[in-house]
Each structure stands twice: as structure tokens, then as C-alpha cells.
Amino acid sequence: MAQGKQEISPLEKWYEAGKNDPKIGASLRLLLGHALVAVFRNNRPVLSIFSPEKAISLAQRLPKGILPEAIGTWLAHPEKYAKEILHFCEKSRELEFPTEIDLSAFSTGAVDMRGVRCPTGSVRARLVLAGMEPGDLVTFWIDDGEPIENVPRAMVEDGNHIVFREKRENYWELRVQKREIK
């Protein structure tokens, strides 16, 4: 290696080769999903997380501080956060969860999207539902204003069913049933 030149990782080489591909955002999401599968398997091998979609869905439900908070934003705008995604994927094998956290308890927990602006909220909600089985229910906590207007609309447009919608103190609780496949 030449003096002063920094070697780039295989993931960075992959990204550089494909960054102009119109599907690079989907590829980055998939890459992040696979890294999350590895994180869950390394930390809790008894969890049955086998797909990137399920791993992404579970990652969105975990309490703050277990995974980088920005993962939801990275997923909504992967091209913008490609460097962060690549860095996380490269370091994902080193990530350890606190032993007292029961991850299986969060597989059906609420997705806290308070503070998430549009259109990121709709994208994140769609990603959570992508990792769920048809007919499964999920609860979202969403801010008033644009988020409560746009997220439910996106869910219905995708064929999902809003089964509960109620204003809480300073946010909305929205329960969505993933569409059944016919």
C-alpha cells in the first residue's frame, strides 16, 4: 500500500462500484438487514430471526440505546447514510446487547416513532410491516400533524388495516394489522 493512502474495506469497494445503480438504496437496506440478522444471532441465538426483513422489523421495536438510534433514519434514506450503514455493517460482529434485555419481548412491542418526521415515518412503518407475517398486529406511537396523517394513509394504501387509532397525551397510538395474502 502506498504511503498516505488508506485502504478501503470490501464493503466500501462494493458501494463505490454500485453507488450509481438506481437500486443501491434497496441494496443498502438489504445489507443492513443482513448485518442485523447477524447481530441478533450472535447475541441471542435462540431467537428465530432468519430474514433481513424480520431483523429490521425487530430493530425498530427495541428500546433506545441497544442499537444506534439512527438506524431508522438510515433505512428511510439509505443513499444519504451509506457511509454510516457500511460502518455499522463492518462493526456489527462486535456489537453486544445487555444480557438483561429479553429481545423476544420486543418482537411484538410498540414501535416508537415519536419525533420521526415525514416521509421517514411512512418508510419506517412499511419496513416494520415487511418483516411481519400476514395478519400480525403492530402498534405505532406517532406524533400529531403530518405523521398521523401520512403514516395511516401509507398503511392503508399498502392494503393493511388500521384496527385502532387513539389520541394519547401528546402522541397517537395506531394499531395496524398486516394485510392478509390471498
Accessible surface in RSA format (square Angstrom, percent):
REM  Atomic radii and reference values for relative SASA: ProtOr
REM  Chains: A
REM  Algorithm: Lee & Richards
REM  Probe-radius: 1.40
REM  Slices: 20
REM RES _ NUM      All-atoms   Total-Side   Main-Chain    Non-polar    All polar
REM                ABS   REL    ABS   REL    ABS   REL    ABS   REL    ABS   REL
RES MET A   1   174.19  90.2  84.59  56.0  89.60 213.3  99.90  84.9  74.30  98.4
RES ALA A   2    64.29  59.1  45.29  69.9  19.00  43.2  56.12  79.0   8.17  21.6
RES GLN A   3   185.92 104.0 148.24 108.3  37.68  89.7  60.92 129.7 125.00  94.8
RES GLY A   4    84.34 104.0   0.00   N/A  84.34 104.0  43.01 118.0  41.33  92.6
RES LYS A   5   145.05  70.8 138.73  85.1   6.32  15.0  84.68  76.2  60.36  64.3
RES GLN A   6   165.06  92.3 141.20 103.2  23.86  56.8  46.80  99.6 118.27  89.7
RES GLU A   7   127.39  73.1 102.40  77.5  24.98  59.5  38.96  75.4  88.42  72.2
RES ILE A   8    75.33  42.9  70.22  52.3   5.11  12.3  71.01  51.1   4.31  11.7
RES SER A   9    27.78  23.5  19.69  26.3   8.10  18.6  26.16  55.7   1.62   2.3
RES PRO A  10   111.38  81.2 104.20  95.0   7.18  26.1 106.58  88.0   4.80  29.9
RES LEU A  11    42.05  23.4  41.83  29.9   0.22   0.5  41.93  29.4   0.12   0.3
RES GLU A  12    67.66  38.8  67.15  50.8   0.51   1.2  13.54  26.2  54.12  44.2
RES LYS A  13   111.06  54.2 104.81  64.3   6.25  14.9  60.04  54.0  51.02  54.3
RES TRP A  14    97.88  39.3  88.38  42.8   9.50  22.3  67.04  35.7  30.84  50.0
RES TYR A  15    34.57  16.1  34.57  19.7   0.00   0.0  14.85  11.2  19.73  24.3
RES GLU A  16    90.92  52.2  76.12  57.6  14.80  35.2  34.08  65.9  56.85  46.4
RES ALA A  17    95.67  88.0  50.35  77.7  45.32 103.1  62.80  88.4  32.88  87.1
RES GLY A  18    21.22  26.2   0.00   N/A  21.22  26.2  21.17  58.1   0.05   0.1
RES LYS A  19    90.16  44.0  75.79  46.5  14.36  34.2  37.06  33.4  53.10  56.6
RES ASN A  20   138.53  95.5 109.03 105.4  29.50  71.0  39.48  95.0  99.05  95.7
RES ASP A  21    71.49  50.1  60.43  60.1  11.06  26.1  18.25  42.9  53.24  53.1
RES PRO A  22   130.52  95.1  93.14  84.9  37.38 135.9 105.89  87.4  24.63 153.1
RES LYS A  23   150.34  73.3 146.66  90.0   3.68   8.8  93.65  84.3  56.69  60.4
RES ILE A  24    11.84   6.7  11.13   8.3   0.71   1.7  11.84   8.5   0.00   0.0
RES GLY A  25     3.91   4.8   0.00   N/A   3.91   4.8   3.51   9.6   0.40   0.9
RES ALA A  26    59.92  55.1  51.03  78.7   8.89  20.2  52.28  73.6   7.64  20.2
RES SER A  27    41.33  34.9  35.03  46.7   6.30  14.5   9.80  20.9  31.53  44.2
RES LEU A  28     0.00   0.0   0.00   0.0   0.00   0.0   0.00   0.0   0.00   0.0
RES ARG A  29    60.68  25.5  60.57  30.9   0.11   0.3  14.26  19.5  46.42  28.1
RES LEU A  30    87.33  48.6  83.82  60.0   3.51   8.8  86.96  61.1   0.37   1.0
RES LEU A  31    39.12  21.8  35.59  25.5   3.53   8.9  38.34  26.9   0.78   2.1
RES LEU A  32     0.00   0.0   0.00   0.0   0.00   0.0   0.00   0.0   0.00   0.0
RES GLY A  33     0.00   0.0   0.00   N/A   0.00   0.0   0.00   0.0   0.00   0.0
RES HIS A  34    97.36  53.2  91.39  63.5   5.97  15.3  62.53  64.4  34.83  40.5
RES ALA A  35    10.51   9.7   3.47   5.4   7.04  16.0   9.67  13.6   0.85   2.2
RES LEU A  36     0.00   0.0   0.00   0.0   0.00   0.0   0.00   0.0   0.00   0.0
RES VAL A  37     9.98   6.6   9.98   9.0   0.00   0.0   9.98   8.7   0.00   0.0
RES ALA A  38    22.74  20.9  18.44  28.4   4.31   9.8  22.64  31.9   0.10   0.3
RES VAL A  39     0.26   0.2   0.11   0.1   0.14   0.3   0.19   0.2   0.07   0.2
RES PHE A  40     0.53   0.3   0.44   0.3   0.09   0.2   0.53   0.3   0.00   0.0
RES ARG A  41   110.19  46.3 103.85  52.9   6.34  15.1  41.37  56.5  68.82  41.7
RES ASN A  42    77.77  53.6  45.40  43.9  32.37  77.9  21.11  50.8  56.65  54.8
RES ASN A  43    25.07  17.3   8.38   8.1  16.69  40.2   4.30  10.3  20.77  20.1
RES ARG A  44    41.69  17.5  41.12  21.0   0.56   1.3  24.78  33.9  16.90  10.2
RES PRO A  45   104.76  76.3  81.01  73.8  23.75  86.3  82.30  67.9  22.46 139.6
RES VAL A  46   141.03  92.8 108.61  98.3  32.42  78.1 116.15 100.9  24.87  67.5
RES LEU A  47    27.13  15.1  19.20  13.7   7.93  19.9  21.04  14.8   6.09  16.4
RES SER A  48    71.46  60.4  62.42  83.3   9.04  20.8  28.95  61.6  42.51  59.6
RES ILE A  49    16.48   9.4  16.27  12.1   0.21   0.5  16.27  11.7   0.21   0.6
RES PHE A  50   142.08  71.1 122.11  75.6  19.97  52.0 122.13  74.0  19.94  57.1
RES SER A  51    32.39  27.4  31.49  42.0   0.89   2.1  29.49  62.8   2.89   4.1
RES PRO A  52    15.43  11.2  15.43  14.1   0.00   0.0  15.43  12.7   0.00   0.0
RES GLU A  53    74.23  42.6  72.98  55.2   1.25   3.0  30.80  59.6  43.44  35.5
RES LYS A  54    72.16  35.2  69.93  42.9   2.22   5.3  31.12  28.0  41.03  43.7
RES ALA A  55     0.00   0.0   0.00   0.0   0.00   0.0   0.00   0.0   0.00   0.0
RES ILE A  56     8.23   4.7   8.23   6.1   0.00   0.0   8.23   5.9   0.00   0.0
RES SER A  57     5.04   4.3   5.04   6.7   0.00   0.0   3.19   6.8   1.85   2.6
RES LEU A  58     5.78   3.2   4.21   3.0   1.57   4.0   5.32   3.7   0.46   1.2
RES ALA A  59    11.69  10.7   0.16   0.3  11.52  26.2   0.16   0.2  11.52  30.5
RES GLN A  60    12.60   7.0   2.13   1.6  10.47  24.9   2.52   5.4  10.08   7.6
RES ARG A  61    13.76   5.8   5.35   2.7   8.41  20.0   1.00   1.4  12.76   7.7
RES LEU A  62    19.96  11.1   1.95   1.4  18.01  45.3   1.95   1.4  18.01  48.5
RES PRO A  63    48.97  35.7  34.91  31.8  14.07  51.1  46.57  38.5   2.40  14.9
RES LYS A  64   137.75  67.2 109.12  67.0  28.62  68.2  87.62  78.9  50.12  53.4
RES GLY A  65    68.89  85.0   0.00   N/A  68.89  85.0  37.15 102.0  31.74  71.1
RES ILE A  66    15.07   8.6   6.46   4.8   8.61  20.8   7.68   5.5   7.39  20.0
RES LEU A  67    15.52   8.6   6.56   4.7   8.96  22.5   8.91   6.3   6.60  17.8
RES PRO A  68    53.87  39.3  37.14  33.9  16.73  60.8  49.87  41.2   3.99  24.8
RES GLU A  69   122.69  70.4  92.46  69.9  30.24  72.0  39.79  77.0  82.91  67.7
RES ALA A  70    41.87  38.5  34.93  53.9   6.94  15.8  40.31  56.8   1.56   4.1
RES ILE A  71     4.99   2.8   4.99   3.7   0.00   0.0   4.99   3.6   0.00   0.0
RES GLY A  72     2.41   3.0   0.00   N/A   2.41   3.0   0.03   0.1   2.37   5.3
RES THR A  73    46.69  33.2  46.16  46.8   0.54   1.3  21.22  28.5  25.47  38.5
RES TRP A  74    19.59   7.9  19.59   9.5   0.00   0.0  17.03   9.1   2.56   4.2
RES LEU A  75     0.03   0.0   0.00   0.0   0.03   0.1   0.03   0.0   0.00   0.0
RES ALA A  76     8.97   8.3   0.00   0.0   8.97  20.4   0.00   0.0   8.97  23.8
RES HIS A  77    61.56  33.6  57.46  39.9   4.10  10.5  34.80  35.9  26.77  31.1
RES PRO A  78     1.92   1.4   1.92   1.7   0.00   0.0   1.92   1.6   0.00   0.0
RES GLU A  79    91.93  52.8  79.95  60.5  11.98  28.5  40.49  78.3  51.44  42.0
RES LYS A  80   157.12  76.7 121.93  74.8  35.20  83.8  82.32  74.1  74.80  79.7
RES TYR A  81    51.21  23.9  51.21  29.1   0.00   0.0  27.49  20.7  23.71  29.2
RES ALA A  82     4.26   3.9   3.54   5.5   0.71   1.6   3.54   5.0   0.71   1.9
RES LYS A  83   170.94  83.4 163.99 100.6   6.95  16.5 108.44  97.6  62.49  66.6
RES GLU A  84    75.19  43.2  69.64  52.7   5.54  13.2  32.60  63.1  42.58  34.8
RES ILE A  85     0.04   0.0   0.04   0.0   0.00   0.0   0.04   0.0   0.00   0.0
RES LEU A  86     5.93   3.3   5.93   4.2   0.00   0.0   5.93   4.2   0.00   0.0
RES HIS A  87   107.12  58.5 105.77  73.5   1.35   3.5  66.28  68.3  40.84  47.5
RES PHE A  88    16.12   8.1  12.64   7.8   3.48   9.1  16.01   9.7   0.11   0.3
RES CYS A  89    15.21  11.5   3.22   3.6  11.99  28.2   3.22   8.2  11.99  12.9
RES GLU A  90    66.58  38.2  36.77  27.8  29.81  71.0  25.66  49.6  40.92  33.4
RES LYS A  91    98.53  48.1  95.31  58.5   3.22   7.7  44.66  40.2  53.87  57.4
RES SER A  92     5.91   5.0   4.35   5.8   1.57   3.6   1.16   2.5   4.75   6.7
RES ARG A  93   174.27  73.2 153.47  78.2  20.80  49.5  62.11  84.9 112.16  68.0
RES GLU A  94   125.80  72.2 100.51  76.0  25.29  60.2  52.95 102.4  72.85  59.5
RES LEU A  95    46.55  25.9  39.30  28.1   7.26  18.2  44.39  31.2   2.16   5.8
RES GLU A  96   144.96  83.2 122.75  92.9  22.20  52.9  37.45  72.4 107.50  87.8
RES PHE A  97     9.40   4.7   0.03   0.0   9.37  24.4   0.50   0.3   8.90  25.5
RES PRO A  98    55.20  40.2  42.62  38.8  12.59  45.8  54.80  45.2   0.40   2.5
RES THR A  99   128.12  91.1 103.89 105.3  24.24  57.8  78.07 104.9  50.06  75.7
RES GLU A 100   141.60  81.3 105.47  79.8  36.13  86.0  70.38 136.1  71.23  58.2
RES ILE A 101    38.71  22.0  35.11  26.2   3.60   8.7  37.00  26.6   1.71   4.6
RES ASP A 102    86.09  60.3  76.93  76.6   9.16  21.7  37.63  88.6  48.47  48.3
RES LEU A 103     1.52   0.8   0.24   0.2   1.28   3.2   0.24   0.2   1.28   3.4
RES SER A 104    55.70  47.1  46.40  61.9   9.30  21.4  30.55  65.1  25.15  35.2
RES ALA A 105    63.68  58.6  37.16  57.3  26.52  60.3  49.30  69.4  14.38  38.1
RES PHE A 106    52.79  26.4  52.79  32.7   0.00   0.0  52.79  32.0   0.00   0.0
RES SER A 107    55.31  46.7  41.99  56.0  13.32  30.7  28.75  61.2  26.57  37.2
RES THR A 108   112.83  80.2  92.31  93.6  20.52  48.9  66.62  89.5  46.21  69.8
RES GLY A 109    20.96  25.8   0.00   N/A  20.96  25.8  20.96  57.5   0.00   0.0
RES ALA A 110    28.06  25.8  10.09  15.6  17.97  40.9  10.09  14.2  17.97  47.6
RES VAL A 111     0.00   0.0   0.00   0.0   0.00   0.0   0.00   0.0   0.00   0.0
RES ASP A 112    44.48  31.2  34.08  33.9  10.40  24.6  18.25  42.9  26.23  26.2
RES MET A 113     2.30   1.2   1.50   1.0   0.80   1.9   1.50   1.3   0.80   1.1
RES ARG A 114    87.86  36.9  71.13  36.3  16.73  39.8  23.65  32.3  64.21  38.9
RES GLY A 115    62.34  76.9   0.00   N/A  62.34  76.9  35.87  98.4  26.47  59.3
RES VAL A 116    22.30  14.7  16.20  14.7   6.10  14.7  20.23  17.6   2.07   5.6
RES ARG A 117   196.58  82.5 190.33  97.0   6.25  14.9  68.04  93.0 128.54  77.9
RES CYS A 118    31.21  23.6   7.04   7.8  24.17  56.8   6.89  17.5  24.32  26.2
RES PRO A 119    87.31  63.6  86.27  78.6   1.04   3.8  87.31  72.1   0.00   0.0
RES THR A 120    15.02  10.7  14.92  15.1   0.10   0.2   4.76   6.4  10.26  15.5
RES GLY A 121     1.98   2.4   0.00   N/A   1.98   2.4   1.98   5.4   0.00   0.0
RES SER A 122    11.21   9.5  11.21  15.0   0.00   0.0   8.42  17.9   2.79   3.9
RES VAL A 123    37.45  24.6  36.78  33.3   0.67   1.6  37.32  32.4   0.13   0.4
RES ARG A 124    27.21  11.4  27.05  13.8   0.16   0.4   0.16   0.2  27.05  16.4
RES ALA A 125     0.00   0.0   0.00   0.0   0.00   0.0   0.00   0.0   0.00   0.0
RES ARG A 126    89.45  37.6  83.26  42.4   6.19  14.7  37.95  51.9  51.49  31.2
RES LEU A 127    28.77  16.0  28.12  20.1   0.65   1.6  28.12  19.7   0.65   1.8
RES VAL A 128     0.00   0.0   0.00   0.0   0.00   0.0   0.00   0.0   0.00   0.0
RES LEU A 129     6.99   3.9   6.97   5.0   0.01   0.0   6.99   4.9   0.00   0.0
RES ALA A 130    50.91  46.8  28.92  44.6  21.99  50.0  36.04  50.8  14.86  39.4
RES GLY A 131     8.63  10.6   0.00   N/A   8.63  10.6   2.64   7.2   5.99  13.4
RES MET A 132    18.83   9.8   8.59   5.7  10.24  24.4  12.19  10.4   6.64   8.8
RES GLU A 133    88.08  50.6  87.87  66.5   0.21   0.5  39.28  76.0  48.80  39.8
RES PRO A 134    48.60  35.4  31.62  28.8  16.98  61.7  31.62  26.1  16.98 105.5
RES GLY A 135    19.10  23.6   0.00   N/A  19.10  23.6   7.29  20.0  11.81  26.5
RES ASP A 136    57.68  40.4  52.12  51.9   5.56  13.2  11.71  27.6  45.97  45.8
RES LEU A 137    89.32  49.7  71.79  51.4  17.52  44.0  71.79  50.4  17.52  47.2
RES VAL A 138     2.43   1.6   0.00   0.0   2.43   5.9   2.43   2.1   0.00   0.0
RES THR A 139    22.41  15.9  21.51  21.8   0.90   2.1   9.32  12.5  13.09  19.8
RES PHE A 140     0.00   0.0   0.00   0.0   0.00   0.0   0.00   0.0   0.00   0.0
RES TRP A 141    74.73  30.0  74.73  36.2   0.00   0.0  72.53  38.7   2.19   3.6
RES ILE A 142     1.06   0.6   1.06   0.8   0.00   0.0   1.06   0.8   0.00   0.0
RES ASP A 143    39.55  27.7  39.55  39.4   0.00   0.0  14.71  34.6  24.84  24.8
RES ASP A 144    78.60  55.1  65.06  64.8  13.54  32.0  22.27  52.4  56.33  56.2
RES GLY A 145    35.13  43.3   0.00   N/A  35.13  43.3  34.04  93.4   1.09   2.4
RES GLU A 146   109.97  63.1 105.31  79.7   4.67  11.1  36.53  70.7  73.44  60.0
RES PRO A 147    15.84  11.5  15.84  14.4   0.00   0.0  15.84  13.1   0.00   0.0
RES ILE A 148     7.34   4.2   7.27   5.4   0.07   0.2   7.27   5.2   0.07   0.2
RES GLU A 149    99.24  57.0  88.47  66.9  10.77  25.6  30.73  59.4  68.50  55.9
RES ASN A 150    37.34  25.8  35.05  33.9   2.29   5.5  10.91  26.3  26.43  25.5
RES VAL A 151     0.37   0.2   0.37   0.3   0.00   0.0   0.37   0.3   0.00   0.0
RES PRO A 152     8.00   5.8   7.79   7.1   0.20   0.7   8.00   6.6   0.00   0.0
RES ARG A 153   128.06  53.8 119.69  61.0   8.37  19.9  52.28  71.4  75.78  45.9
RES ALA A 154     6.76   6.2   5.60   8.6   1.17   2.7   6.34   8.9   0.43   1.1
RES MET A 155     0.00   0.0   0.00   0.0   0.00   0.0   0.00   0.0   0.00   0.0
RES VAL A 156    86.40  56.9  77.80  70.4   8.60  20.7  77.80  67.6   8.60  23.3
RES GLU A 157   120.16  69.0  81.47  61.6  38.70  92.1  43.70  84.5  76.47  62.4
RES ASP A 158    51.92  36.4  38.16  38.0  13.76  32.5  21.29  50.1  30.62  30.5
RES GLY A 159    45.01  55.5   0.00   N/A  45.01  55.5  28.47  78.1  16.54  37.1
RES ASN A 160    13.72   9.5   5.79   5.6   7.93  19.1   0.00   0.0  13.72  13.3
RES HIS A 161   107.49  58.7 105.75  73.5   1.74   4.5  65.92  67.9  41.57  48.4
RES ILE A 162    40.45  23.0  23.89  17.8  16.56  39.9  23.89  17.2  16.56  44.9
RES VAL A 163    63.63  41.9  29.61  26.8  34.03  82.0  34.52  30.0  29.12  79.0
RES PHE A 164    61.40  30.7  55.10  34.1   6.30  16.4  60.98  37.0   0.42   1.2
RES ARG A 165   116.71  49.0  87.42  44.6  29.29  69.7  29.09  39.8  87.63  53.1
RES GLU A 166    70.70  40.6  68.11  51.5   2.59   6.2  23.76  46.0  46.94  38.3
RES LYS A 167    90.18  44.0  71.83  44.1  18.35  43.7  62.06  55.9  28.12  30.0
RES ARG A 168    82.57  34.7  70.79  36.1  11.78  28.1  26.86  36.7  55.72  33.8
RES GLU A 169   171.84  98.7 137.33 103.9  34.51  82.2  60.30 116.6 111.54  91.1
RES ASN A 170   113.63  78.4  96.57  93.3  17.06  41.1  34.52  83.1  79.12  76.5
RES TYR A 171    34.99  16.3  34.99  19.9   0.00   0.0  10.36   7.8  24.64  30.4
RES TRP A 172    48.92  19.6  48.92  23.7   0.00   0.0  48.92  26.1   0.00   0.0
RES GLU A 173    19.59  11.2  19.59  14.8   0.00   0.0   0.66   1.3  18.93  15.5
RES LEU A 174     0.00   0.0   0.00   0.0   0.00   0.0   0.00   0.0   0.00   0.0
RES ARG A 175    73.96  31.1  73.96  37.7   0.00   0.0  12.19  16.7  61.77  37.4
RES VAL A 176     0.00   0.0   0.00   0.0   0.00   0.0   0.00   0.0   0.00   0.0
RES GLN A 177    54.84  30.7  54.63  39.9   0.22   0.5   2.48   5.3  52.36  39.7
RES LYS A 178    30.90  15.1  30.16  18.5   0.74   1.8  14.69  13.2  16.21  17.3
RES ARG A 179   115.03  48.3 108.95  55.5   6.08  14.5  25.36  34.7  89.66  54.3
RES GLU A 180   102.20  58.7  88.10  66.6  14.11  33.6  44.26  85.6  57.95  47.3
RES ILE A 181   127.67  72.6  99.85  74.4  27.82  67.0 101.88  73.4  25.78  70.0
RES LYS A 182   228.96 111.7 156.31  95.9  72.65 173.0 132.76 119.5  96.20 102.5
END  Absolute sums over single chains surface
CHAIN  1 A    10508.9       8444.2       2064.7       5675.7       4833.2
END  Absolute sums over all chains
TOTAL         10508.9       8444.2       2064.7       5675.7       4833.2
